[in-house]
Amino acid sequence: MTPKLNTKIGSLNLENPLLTASGTYGNGREYSDLVDLKSWGGLVTKGLTLEPRSGNKGVRIVETPAGILNSIGLQNPGIEYFVREEIPFLEKQEIPVIVNIAGRRIRDYEELTRRLDPFPCISAFEVNVSCPNVREGGLAFGTNPGLVYEITSRLREVTQKPLIIKLTPNVADVGAIAIQAEKAGADAVSLINTLMGMEIDIETCRPLLGNTVGGLSGPAVKPVALRMVYQVYRQVKIPIIGMGGITKGEDAVAFLLAGARAIALGTVNFVNPKAPLEIKEFIFDYMKRHNFSSLENMVGVAHQEKEA
């Protein structure tokens, strides 16, 4: 028996369940000399906004005992540069491309989707709702179920390509947010985005990050991310893309068993660019050892009741 690693996110077919986590892989070009991009199931771009963003000032990355804190501030060159310089590169890749979009107003997301939708090389959109909403005093879209419903439903009117809503873990009930995304027409949810954290330099008595707080990623967040994927799987029927602290094959399998239909690798890419190759091989061997003929048969198995 040869296990089948392919999976499906809405109408999006992936040859294997491994995706790049947005913000950790550039737009693929940066890693293309280190690893064959076709080893991935799909490429998720760095967060894109309408206008260029220079990002936050001061120190923007701090290492922690089990991961990193980042406060990049969505630095990116904006959509005009992306279309002119990055689309030609992405058109040559032989894997699905998922563009991560971000904005300060709902109309920003609408405009980004409308302008990018015609490009055949773009297979889907991942919607970063962790961004601050200027109309709500800076409160992140993703902390408000009503706003998640509104932004999803309005984007659903703009595109028929798969919509993946990326959920923030910095809420009391991530399941309630996922439910609203599903009701509004999302094809999938991805979780988790980074956890909010900080570090202080005890010699200067000041926060290390220029923005004081940042997003924590890496192995430290895996138990939290795994719990949230497990929880959301019980609450929605749409596919889940799981991420957060995945560094080895065992981690990836755990997310699949918890209910993820695909998984994204992020911080691990900074220390091991070959991680997708190693993790894909581990999943394949695991499926053979446990007699799983397809990835579909693995997803959510951790929810099955134990035999008496």
PAZAPA-4460 file (N, C-alpha, C; in steps of 0.05 Angstrom, whole numbers, plus 32768, in hexadecimal, padded with zeros to 4 digits):
% residues 308
    n_x    n_y    n_z   ca_x   ca_y   ca_z    c_x    c_y    c_z   seq   type   mol
   8011   7FE8   8000   8000   8000   8000   8011   8019   8000     1      M     A
   800C   802B   7FED   801B   8044   7FEC   8008   805A   7FF6     2      T     A
   800E   8065   800E   7FFD   807A   8019   7FFB   8093   8006     3      P     A
   7FE3   809E   8005   7FDF   80B6   7FF5   7FDF   80CF   8006     4      K     A
   7FF1   80E2   7FFF   7FF5   80FA   8010   7FE5   8111   8006     5      L     A
   7FD6   810E   7FF0   7FC7   8125   7FE6   7FB0   812C   7FF8     6      N     A
   7FA9   8146   7FF8   7F92   814F   8008   7F84   8166   7FF9     7      T     A
   7F6E   816E   8004   7F5E   8182   7FF6   7F54   8197   800A     8      K     A
   7F57   81B1   8002   7F4D   81C7   8012   7F39   81D6   8001     9      I     A
   7F1F   81D1   8005   7F0B   81DC   7FF3   7F0F   81CF   7FD7    10      G     A
   7F12   81E0   7FC3   7F17   81D7   7FA8   7F35   81D5   7FA2    11      S     A
   7F45   81DB   7FB6   7F62   81DB   7FB3   7F6E   81BF   7FB8    12      L     A
   7F7B   81B4   7FA4   7F87   819A   7FA6   7FA5   819D   7FAC    13      N     A
   7FAE   818F   7FC1   7FCA   8190   7FC9   7FD5   8174   7FC7    14      L     A
   7FED   8172   7FBB   7FFA   8158   7FB8   8003   814D   7FD3    15      E     A
   8009   815E   7FE6   800F   8156   8001   8006   816B   8014    16      N     A
   8004   8166   802E   7FF7   8179   8040   8008   8190   804A    17      P     A
   8021   8192   8041   8034   81A6   804C   8032   81C0   803D    18      L     A
   802E   81D5   804D   802D   81F1   8042   8042   8201   8051    19      L     A
   804B   8216   8044   805C   822A   8051   804A   823C   8062    20      T     A
   8053   8243   807A   8044   8256   808B   804B   8272   8082    21      A     A
   8036   8282   807F   803A   829D   8075   804D   82AD   8087    22      S     A
   805F   82BC   807B   8071   82CD   808A   808B   82BF   8090    23      G     A
   808E   82A6   808B   80A6   8297   8091   80B5   828E   8079    24      T     A
   80AA   8292   8061   80B6   8287   8049   80B7   829B   8032    25      Y     A
   80B4   82B5   8039   80B3   82C9   8024   809D   82C2   8010    26      G     A
   80A3   82C4   7FF7   8091   82BB   7FE2   809C   82A3   7FD3    27      N     A
   80AE   8294   7FE1   80B9   827C   7FD6   80D4   8280   7FC9    28      G     A
   80D8   8297   7FBD   80F1   829C   7FAE   8109   829A   7FC1    29      R     A
   8105   82A3   7FDA   811B   82A4   7FED   8126   8288   7FF4    30      E     A
   8115   8273   7FF1   811E   8258   7FF9   8122   8246   7FE0    31      Y     A
   811D   8251   7FC9   811E   8240   7FB1   8139   8234   7FAA    32      S     A
   814F   8240   7FB5   8169   8234   7FB1   8171   821F   7FC6    33      D     A
   8160   821D   7FDB   8166   820B   7FF1   8155   81F2   7FF0    34      L     A
   813D   81F4   7FE5   812B   81DD   7FE4   8119   81DF   7FCC    35      V     A
   8113   81C8   7FC0   8101   81C8   7FA9   80E5   81D0   7FB2    36      D     A
   80DB   81E6   7FA8   80C1   81EF   7FB1   80AA   81DB   7FAC    37      L     A
   80AF   81C9   7F99   809B   81B5   7F93   8098   81A0   7FA8    38      K     A
   80AA   81A1   7FBC   80A8   818E   7FD2   8091   8196   7FE5    39      S     A
   8088   81AE   7FE2   8071   81B8   7FF2   8057   81B1   7FE4    40      W     A
   8042   81AE   7FF4   8027   81AB   7FE9   801D   81C5   7FDD    41      G     A
   8025   81DC   7FEA   801D   81F6   7FE1   802E   820B   7FEE    42      G     A
   8030   8222   7FE1   8040   8239   7FEA   802D   824F   7FF3    43      L     A
   8030   8257   800D   8020   826E   8018   8033   8286   8019    44      V     A
   802B   829B   800C   803C   82B3   800A   803E   82C2   8025    45      T     A
   8051   82D4   8026   8052   82E7   803C   803A   82F9   803B    46      K     A
   8031   8303   8052   801A   8315   8053   801C   832C   8040    47      G     A
   8007   8332   8031   8007   8347   801D   7FF2   835B   8023    48      L     A
   7FFA   8375   8021   7FE7   838B   8025   7FE5   839C   800C    49      T     A
   7FD2   83AD   800A   7FCF   83BE   7FF3   7FE7   83D0   7FEF    50      L     A
   7FEE   83DE   8003   8004   83F1   8002   801E   83E5   800E    51      E     A
   8035   83EE   8006   804E   83E4   8012   804E   83EB   8030    52      P     A
   8059   83D9   8040   805C   83DD   805C   8079   83D8   8064    53      R     A
   8084   83EB   8074   80A0   83E8   807C   80A3   83D7   8096    54      S     A
   808C   83D2   80A3   808D   83C2   80BB   8093   83D2   80D4    55      G     A
   8096   83C4   80EA   809B   83D1   8104   80B8   83DA   8107    56      N     A
   80BC   83EE   8117   80D7   83F8   811C   80E4   83E8   8133    57      K     A
   80FF   83EB   8134   810D   83DF   814A   8112   83C1   8146    58      G     A
   8119   83B3   815C   811E   8396   815B   8104   8388   8154    59      V     A
   8104   8376   8140   80EC   836A   8137   80EB   834B   813B    60      R     A
   8102   833F   8141   8102   8322   8147   8113   831D   8160    61      I     A
   8108   830E   8172   8117   8306   818B   8114   82E8   818E    62      V     A
   812B   82DC   8193   812B   82BF   8198   8121   82B9   81B4    63      E     A
   8112   82A4   81B7   8108   829B   81D2   8112   827F   81D6    64      T     A
   810F   8274   81EF   8119   8259   81F4   810E   8244   81E2    65      P     A
   80F6   8247   81D8   80E9   8232   81C7   80DB   823F   81AF    66      A     A
   80E7   8252   81A2   80DB   825F   818B   80E5   827B   8187    67      G     A
   80D5   828B   817A   80DC   82A7   8176   80C4   82B9   817A    68      I     A
   80CA   82D2   8182   80B6   82E7   8182   80BB   82F9   816A    69      L     A
   80A6   82FF   815A   80AB   8311   8144   8097   8328   8145    70      N     A
   80A0   833F   813C   808F   8356   813A   8096   8365   8120    71      S     A
   8093   8356   810A   809B   8360   80F0   8089   8377   80E7    72      I     A
   806F   8375   80EC   805D   838A   80E5   8054   8389   80C8    73      G     A
   8052   8370   80BD   8048   836C   80A2   8058   837C   808D    74      L     A
   8072   837D   8091   8083   838A   807C   807F   837B   8061    75      Q     A
   8079   838B   804D   8076   837F   8032   8075   8396   801E    76      N     A
   807C   8391   8004   807E   83A6   7FF1   8063   83AF   7FE4    77      P     A
   804D   83A3   7FEC   8033   83AB   7FE1   802B   839C   7FC8    78      G     A
   8012   839F   7FC0   8007   838E   7FAB   8013   8395   7F8F    79      I     A
   8019   83AE   7F8A   8024   83B5   7F6F   803E   83A7   7F6A    80      E     A
   8050   83A7   7F7E   806A   8399   7F7C   8065   837B   7F7A    81      Y     A
   8053   8371   7F8A   804E   8354   7F8A   8045   834B   7F6E    82      F     A
   8033   835A   7F62   8029   8352   7F48   803F   8354   7F33    83      V     A
   804F   8369   7F35   8064   836E   7F21   807C   835B   7F24    84      R     A
   8084   8355   7F3D   809D   8347   7F41   8099   832A   7F4B    85      E     A
   8084   8324   7F5A   8081   830A   7F66   806F   82F7   7F56    86      E     A
   805B   8302   7F4A   8049   82F2   7F3A   8057   82E3   7F23    87      I     A
   806A   82F0   7F14   8078   82E1   7EFF   8088   82C9   7F0B    88      P     A
   8093   82CC   7F22   80A1   82B5   7F2F   808D   829F   7F37    89      F     A
   8077   82A7   7F43   8063   8294   7F4D   8056   8285   7F36    90      L     A
   8054   8292   7F1F   8048   8285   7F08   8058   826E   7EFE    91      E     A
   8072   826E   7F04   8083   8258   7EFB   8084   8241   7F0E    92      K     A
   8079   8244   7F25   807A   822E   7F39   8064   821A   7F33    93      Q     A
   806A   8201   7F39   8057   81EB   7F32   8048   81E1   7F4A    94      E     A
   8043   81F3   7F5D   8033   81EC   7F75   801E   8202   7F79    95      I     A
   8008   81FC   7F88   7FF4   8210   7F8E   8000   8227   7F9E    96      P     A
   7FF7   823F   7F97   8000   8257   7FA6   7FE8   8263   7FB4    97      V     A
   7FEB   8267   7FCE   7FD7   8273   7FDF   7FE1   828E   7FE8    98      I     A
   7FD3   82A4   7FE1   7FDC   82BF   7FE9   7FD0   82C7   8003    99      V     A
   7FE0   82CE   8016   7FD7   82D8   8030   7FD2   82F6   802E   100      N     A
   7FBA   82FF   8034   7FB3   831B   8032   7FAD   8327   804D   101      I     A
   7FB3   8341   8050   7FAE   834F   8069   7FA6   836C   8063   102      A     A
   7F98   8378   8077   7F90   8393   8073   7F86   83A0   808D   103      G     A
   7F81   83BA   808B   7F77   83C8   80A3   7F59   83CD   80A2   104      R     A
   7F4E   83CA   808A   7F31   83CD   8086   7F27   83B5   8075   105      R     A
   7F0E   83AF   8077   7F03   8399   8067   7F07   839E   8049   106      I     A
   7F04   83B7   8041   7F07   83BE   8025   7F23   83B9   801B   107      R     A
   7F37   83B9   802D   7F52   83B3   8025   7F54   8396   801C   108      D     A
   7F47   8384   802B   7F47   8368   8024   7F37   8363   800A   109      Y     A
   7F22   8372   8007   7F12   836F   7FEF   7F22   8377   7FD6   110      E     A
   7F30   838E   7FD8   7F3F   8398   7FC2   7F56   8385   7FBB   111      E     A
   7F64   837B   7FCF   7F7A   8368   7FCA   7F6F   834F   7FBC   112      L     A
   7F59   8344   7FC5   7F4E   832C   7FB9   7F45   8332   7F9D   113      T     A
   7F38   8348   7F98   7F2E   834F   7F7E   7F45   8352   7F69   114      R     A
   7F5B   835E   7F72   7F71   8362   7F5F   7F81   8349   7F5A   115      R     A
   7F82   8337   7F6D   7F92   831F   7F6B   7F83   8307   7F5F   116      L     A
   7F69   8308   7F61   7F58   82F1   7F59   7F5D   82E9   7F3C   117      D     A
   7F61   82FB   7F29   7F64   82F3   7F0D   7F7D   82E3   7F07   118      P     A
   7F91   82E3   7F18   7FAA   82D5   7F12   7FA7   82B7   7F16   119      F     A
   7FAA   82A7   7F00   7FA6   828A   7F02   7FB9   827C   7F15   120      P     A
   7FD1   8288   7F19   7FE5   827B   7F2B   7FDD   827C   7F48   121      C     A
   7FCA   828E   7F4F   7FC1   8290   7F6B   7FAA   827D   7F6E   122      I     A
   7FAE   8269   7F7F   7F9A   8253   7F83   7F86   8259   7F99   123      S     A
   7F8E   8269   7FAD   7F7D   826E   7FC4   7F87   8287   7FD3   124      A     A
   7F76   828F   7FE6   7F7D   82A6   7FF7   7F7C   829E   8014   125      F     A
   7F91   82A5   8023   7F91   82A2   8040   7F8D   82BE   804C   126      E     A
   7F78   82C1   805C   7F70   82DC   8065   7F7A   82DF   8082   127      V     A
   7F8D   82F1   8086   7F98   82F6   80A0   7F86   830A   80AF   128      N     A
   7F76   82FE   80C1   7F63   830F   80D0   7F6F   8317   80EB   129      V     A
   7F89   8313   80EF   7F96   831C   8107   7F9F   8339   8105   130      S     A
   7F99   8346   80EF   7FA1   8362   80EA   7F8F   8375   80FB   131      C     A
   7F9A   838C   8103   7F8A   83A0   8111   7F76   83AE   80FF   132      P     A
   7F5D   83B0   8108   7F48   83BD   80F8   7F46   83DA   8101   133      N     A
   7F4D   83EC   80F0   7F4E   8408   80F8   7F32   8413   8100   134      V     A
   7F1D   8407   80F5   7F02   8411   80FB   7EFA   8407   8117   135      R     A
   7F08   83F4   8122   7F01   83E9   813D   7F17   83F1   8151   136      E     A
   7F25   8406   814C   7F39   8410   815F   7F52   83FE   8161   137      G     A
   7F57   83EF   814C   7F6F   83DF   814C   7F6B   83C2   8155   138      G     A
   7F52   83BB   815C   7F4C   83A0   8164   7F4E   838D   814C   139      L     A
   7F5B   8377   814F   7F5F   8364   8139   7F44   835A   812F   140      A     A
   7F41   8358   8114   7F29   834D   8108   7F22   8332   8114   141      F     A
   7F37   8322   8117   7F33   8306   811F   7F2A   8301   813B   142      G     A
   7F28   8316   814C   7F1E   8313   8167   7F00   8317   8169   143      T     A
   7EF4   831F   8153   7ED7   8326   8152   7EC9   8313   813F   144      N     A
   7EB8   8301   8149   7EAB   82EE   8137   7E9A   82FC   8121   145      P     A
   7E8D   8312   8128   7E7D   8320   8114   7E8E   832C   80FE   146      G     A
   7EA6   8336   8104   7EB7   8341   80F0   7EC3   832B   80DE   147      L     A
   7EC9   8314   80EA   7ED2   82FE   80DA   7EBD   82F5   80C6   148      V     A
   7EA4   82F4   80CF   7E8E   82ED   80BD   7E8C   8301   80A7   149      Y     A
   7E8D   831B   80AE   7E8A   8330   8099   7EA0   832F   8085   150      E     A
   7EB9   832D   808E   7ECF   832E   807B   7ECF   8315   8069   151      I     A
   7EC8   82FE   8074   7EC7   82E6   8064   7EB1   82E7   8050   152      T     A
   7E99   82F0   8058   7E82   82F0   8045   7E87   8304   802F   153      S     A
   7E94   831B   8035   7E99   832F   8020   7EAF   8325   800C   154      R     A
   7EC2   8316   8016   7ED6   830B   8004   7ECB   82F4   7FF4   155      L     A
   7EB7   82E6   7FFF   7EAB   82D1   7FF0   7E9C   82DB   7FD7   156      R     A
   7E94   82F5   7FD9   7E86   8301   7FC2   7E9B   830A   7FAC   157      E     A
   7EB4   830C   7FB4   7EC9   8316   7FA1   7ED6   82FF   7F92   158      V     A
   7ED9   82E8   7F9F   7EE7   82D1   7F92   7EDA   82B7   7F97   159      T     A
   7EDE   82A5   7F84   7ED5   8289   7F87   7EEC   8277   7F8E   160      Q     A
   7F04   8282   7F8F   7F1B   8272   7F98   7F19   826D   7FB5   161      K     A
   7F26   8257   7FBF   7F24   8250   7FDB   7F2D   8267   7FEE   162      P     A
   7F1D   826B   8002   7F23   827F   8017   7F2A   8270   8030   163      L     A
   7F42   8276   803B   7F4C   826A   8053   7F4F   8280   8068   164      I     A
   7F40   827F   807D   7F41   8293   8092   7F55   828B   80A7   165      I     A
   7F69   829C   80AA   7F7F   8295   80BE   7F77   82A1   80D9   166      K     A
   7F74   828F   80EC   7F69   8297   8106   7F7E   829E   811B   167      L     A
   7F79   82B2   812B   7F8A   82BA   8140   7F84   82A8   8159   168      T     A
   7F99   82A0   8168   7F94   8291   8180   7F8F   82A3   8198   169      P     A
   7F91   82BD   8194   7F8F   82D0   81AA   7F72   82D8   81B0   170      N     A
   7F62   82C3   81B3   7F45   82C7   81B9   7F3D   82B2   81CE   171      V     A
   7F26   82B7   81DA   7F1C   82A4   81EF   7F11   828B   81E2   172      A     A
   7F04   828D   81CA   7EF8   8276   81BE   7EFD   8276   81A0   173      D     A
   7F12   8269   8198   7F1A   8269   817B   7F05   825A   816B   174      V     A
   7EF6   8247   8177   7EE2   8239   8168   7ECB   824B   815F   175      G     A
   7EC4   825E   8170   7EAE   8271   8168   7EB5   8281   8150   176      A     A
   7ECF   8288   814D   7ED8   8297   8136   7ED7   8285   811D   177      I     A
   7EE1   826C   8120   7EE1   8259   810A   7EC5   8254   8100   178      A     A
   7EB2   8252   8112   7E96   824D   810A   7E8B   8264   80F8   179      I     A
   7E92   827D   80FF   7E88   8293   80F0   7E95   8294   80D4   180      Q     A
   7EAF   828C   80D3   7EBC   828B   80B9   7EAF   8276   80A7   181      A     A
   7EA8   825F   80B3   7E9B   824A   80A3   7E7F   8253   809A   182      E     A
   7E70   8260   80AB   7E55   8269   80A4   7E56   827E   808D   183      K     A
   7E6B   828E   808C   7E6E   82A3   8078   7E78   8299   805E   184      A     A
   7E80   8280   805C   7E88   8275   8042   7EA6   826E   8040   185      G     A
   7EB5   826E   8056   7ED1   8267   8054   7ED3   8249   804B   186      A     A
   7EE8   8244   803C   7EEE   8229   8033   7EFE   821A   8048   187      D     A
   7F0D   8228   8059   7F1E   821C   806D   7F26   8231   8081   188      A     A
   7F30   8228   8098   7F3D   823A   80AB   7F59   8230   80B0   189      V     A
   7F6C   8242   80B5   7F87   823B   80BD   7F8D   8246   80D8   190      S     A
   7F9A   8236   80E9   7FA0   823D   8104   7FB6   822C   810F   191      L     A
   7FC8   8239   811F   7FC3   8253   812B   7FD7   8267   8120   192      I     A
   7FD0   8281   8122   7FE3   8296   811E   7FF3   8298   8138   193      N     A
   8005   82AB   813A   8017   82AC   8151   8008   82B5   816A   194      T     A
   8013   82AC   8181   8009   82B4   819B   8018   82CE   81A3   195      L     A
   800A   82E0   81B0   8016   82F9   81B8   8028   82F4   81D0   196      M     A
   8040   8300   81CE   8053   82FE   81E4   8067   8315   81E5   197      G     A
   8079   8314   81F8   808D   8329   81FA   80A6   831F   8209   198      M     A
   80BB   832E   8208   80D3   8328   8217   80DF   8342   8220   199      E     A
   80EC   8342   8238   80F8   835A   8243   8116   8356   8247   200      I     A
   8125   836A   8240   8142   836B   8245   8146   8374   8262   201      D     A
   814F   8363   8273   8150   836A   8290   8167   837E   8295   202      I     A
   817A   8381   8282   818F   8395   8287   8186   83B1   8280   203      E     A
   8177   83B4   826A   816C   83CE   8263   8151   83D4   8270   204      T     A
   8145   83BE   827A   812A   83C0   8286   8115   83C8   8273   205      C     A
   8119   83C1   8259   8106   83C8   8244   80FF   83B0   8233   206      R     A
   80E7   83B0   8227   80E0   839B   8215   80F5   8398   81FE   207      P     A
   80FA   8380   81F6   810E   837B   81E1   8103   8383   81C6   208      L     A
   80EA   837D   81C1   80DE   8384   81A7   80D8   83A2   81A5   209      L     A
   80DE   83AD   818E   80D8   83C9   818A   80BA   83CF   818D   210      G     A
   80A9   83BC   8187   808C   83C0   8189   8081   83B5   81A4   211      N     A
   8093   83AF   81B6   808D   83A4   81D1   8083   8387   81D0   212      T     A
   806E   8382   81C1   8063   8367   81C0   8066   835C   81A3   213      V     A
   8065   8342   81A1   8067   8336   8187   805A   831B   8186   214      G     A
   805C   830D   8170   8050   82F3   816D   8063   82DC   8173   215      G     A
   805B   82CA   8185   806C   82B4   818C   8066   829C   817A   216      L     A
   807C   8291   816E   8079   8279   815D   808F   8266   8165   217      S     A
   808E   824E   815A   80A2   823A   8160   8097   8224   8172   218      G     A
   80A8   8211   817B   809F   81FA   818A   808E   8200   81A2   219      P     A
   8093   8217   81AF   8084   821E   81C7   8066   821F   81C3   220      A     A
   805D   8226   81AB   8040   822A   81A7   8032   8211   819E   221      V     A
   8041   81FB   8199   8034   81E3   818D   801D   81D8   819E   222      K     A
   8020   81D5   81B9   800A   81CA   81C8   7FF0   81DB   81C6   223      P     A
   7FF4   81F5   81C6   7FDD   8207   81C3   7FD0   8204   81A8   224      V     A
   7FE1   8204   8193   7FD6   8202   8178   7FC8   81E7   8174   225      A     A
   7FD4   81D2   817E   7FC8   81B7   817B   7FAD   81B6   8188   226      L     A
   7FAB   81C2   81A0   7F91   81C2   81AE   7F7C   81D1   819F   227      R     A
   7F84   81E7   8193   7F70   81F7   8184   7F67   81EA   816B   228      M     A
   7F79   81DC   815D   7F71   81CD   8145   7F5E   81B7   814D   229      V     A
   7F64   81A9   8162   7F53   8193   816C   7F37   819E   8173   230      Y     A
   7F37   81B5   8180   7F1E   81C2   8188   7F0D   81CA   8170   231      Q     A
   7F1A   81D8   815D   7F0B   81E2   8146   7F01   81CC   8134   232      V     A
   7F10   81B6   8133   7F07   819F   8123   7EEB   8195   812C   233      Y     A
   7EE6   8198   8145   7ECC   818F   8150   7EB6   81A3   814B   234      R     A
   7EBD   81BB   8141   7EA9   81D0   813F   7EA2   81D8   8123   235      Q     A
   7EB3   81D2   810F   7EAE   81D9   80F3   7EB2   81C0   80E2   236      V     A
   7EA6   81C2   80CA   7EA9   81AC   80B7   7EBD   81B2   80A0   237      K     A
   7EC4   81CC   809E   7ED7   81D3   8089   7EF3   81CB   8091   238      I     A
   7F05   81C7   807D   7F20   81BE   8083   7F2F   81D1   8095   239      P     A
   7F43   81C6   80A3   7F54   81D6   80B5   7F71   81D2   80AB   240      I     A
   7F7F   81E9   80AA   7F9C   81E9   80A5   7FA9   81EE   80C0   241      I     A
   7FB7   81DB   80CB   7FC3   81DE   80E5   7FE0   81E8   80E4   242      G     A
   7FE7   81F8   80F7   8002   8203   80F8   8008   820D   8114   243      M     A
   8022   820E   811B   802A   8218   8135   803D   8205   8142   244      G     A
   8057   820B   8140   806B   81FB   814D   8072   81E0   8141   245      G     A
   806A   81DC   8128   8070   81C2   811B   808E   81C2   8113   246      I     A
   809E   81B0   811E   80BA   81B0   8117   80C3   8194   810D   247      T     A
   80B3   8180   8111   80BB   8165   8109   80A2   8155   8101   248      K     A
   80A7   813D   80F6   8091   812C   80EC   807C   8125   8101   249      G     A
   8085   8120   8119   8073   8119   812F   805F   8130   8134   250      E     A
   8068   8148   8133   8057   8160   8136   8042   8161   8120   251      D     A
   804B   815D   8108   8038   815E   80F1   8023   8149   80F3   252      A     A
   802A   8131   80FA   8017   811B   80FC   8002   8122   8112   253      V     A
   800C   812D   8128   7FF9   8134   813E   7FE4   8148   8134   254      A     A
   7FEC   815B   8124   7FD8   816F   811A   7FC4   8161   8107   255      F     A
   7FCD   814F   80F7   7FBB   8140   80E5   7FA7   8130   80F5   256      L     A
   7FB1   8122   810A   7F9F   8112   811A   7F8B   8123   812A   257      L     A
   7F94   813C   8130   7F82   814E   813E   7F6C   8159   812D   258      A     A
   7F70   8158   8112   7F5B   8161   8100   7F64   8173   80E9   259      G     A
   7F7D   8179   80E8   7F87   818A   80D2   7F88   817A   80B8   260      A     A
   7F7F   8186   80A2   7F80   8178   8088   7F9A   8180   8079   261      R     A
   7FA6   8195   8082   7FC0   819E   8078   7FCF   81AB   808F   262      A     A
   7FE9   81AF   808C   7FF9   81BB   80A1   800C   81CF   8095   263      I     A
   8013   81E3   80A4   8026   81F8   809B   803E   81F8   80AD   264      A     A
   8056   81FB   80A0   806F   81FC   80AF   8079   8219   80AE   265      L     A
   8081   8223   80C5   8089   823F   80C7   80A5   8243   80D1   266      G     A
   80A7   8246   80EB   80C1   824D   80F8   80D6   8238   80F2   267      T     A
   80CF   821F   80EF   80E2   820A   80EA   80F2   820F   80D0   268      V     A
   80E6   821E   80BD   80F4   8223   80A4   810D   8234   80A8   269      N     A
   810E   8243   80BE   8125   8254   80C3   813E   8244   80CC   270      F     A
   8139   822C   80D8   814F   821C   80E2   8153   8203   80D1   271      V     A
   813F   81FB   80C2   8141   81E2   80B2   8131   81E4   8098   272      N     A
   813D   81EF   8083   812E   81F2   806A   8125   81D8   805D   273      P     A
   8132   81C2   8066   812A   81A7   805C   8113   819B   806B   274      K     A
   8108   81A9   807E   80F2   819F   808F   80DB   8193   807F   275      A     A
   80D2   819F   8069   80BB   8193   805B   80C2   8177   8050   276      P     A
   80DA   8173   8047   80E2   8159   803C   80E2   8144   8052   277      L     A
   80ED   814C   8069   80EF   8139   807F   80D3   8132   808B   278      E     A
   80C3   8147   808E   80A8   8143   8099   8096   8133   8087   279      I     A
   8098   8139   806D   8088   812A   805A   808F   810C   805A   280      K     A
   80A9   8106   805C   80B2   80EA   805D   80A8   80DD   8076   281      E     A
   80A8   80EB   808D   809F   80E0   80A6   8081   80D9   80A4   282      F     A
   8071   80EC   8099   8054   80E7   8097   804F   80CE   8086   283      I     A
   805E   80CC   8070   805A   80B5   805E   8061   809B   806D   284      F     A
   8077   809A   807B   807F   8082   808A   806B   807C   80A0   285      D     A
   8061   8091   80AD   804E   808D   80C3   8034   8080   80B8   286      Y     A
   802B   808A   80A1   8013   8080   8095   8016   8062   808D   287      M     A
   802D   805B   8084   8033   803F   807D   8032   802E   8096   288      K     A
   803F   8037   80AB   8041   8027   80C4   8025   8023   80D1   289      R     A
   8014   8037   80CD   7FFA   8036   80DA   7FE3   8030   80C7   290      H     A
   7FEA   8027   80AF   7FD7   801E   809B   7FC2   8033   8094   291      N     A
   7FCC   804C   8091   7FBA   8061   8087   7FBF   8062   8068   292      F     A
   7FAB   805C   8059   7FAE   805D   803C   7FAD   8079   8030   293      S     A
   7FA1   808B   803E   7F9F   80A7   8035   7FA0   80BA   804C   294      S     A
   7FA7   80D3   8046   7FA7   80E7   805B   7F8C   80EB   8067   295      L     A
   7F78   80EA   8056   7F5C   80ED   805F   7F55   80DB   8076   296      E     A
   7F60   80C2   8075   7F5A   80AF   808A   7F67   80B6   80A4   297      N     A
   7F7C   80C7   80A3   7F8A   80CF   80BC   7F7D   80E6   80CA   298      M     A
   7F71   80F8   80BA   7F68   8112   80C5   7F52   810D   80DB   299      V     A
   7F58   8117   80F3   7F45   8117   8108   7F43   80FD   8118   300      G     A
   7F55   80EA   8112   7F54   80D0   8120   7F56   80D3   813E   301      V     A
   7F63   80E7   8148   7F66   80EB   8165   7F4B   80F0   8173   302      A     A
   7F36   80F6   8163   7F1C   80FB   816E   7F0B   80E1   8171   303      H     A
   7F15   80CB   8166   7F06   80B3   8167   7F07   80A8   8184   304      Q     A
   7EF1   809C   818D   7EF0   8091   81A7   7F02   8078   81A9   305      E     A
   7F0F   8075   81C0   7F20   805E   81C4   7F10   8045   81C7   306      K     A
   7F1A   802F   81BD   7F0C   8016   81C0   7F0E   800E   81DD   307      E     A
   7EF8   8001   81E6   7EF7   7FF9   8202   7F0B   7FE2   8207   308      A     A
***
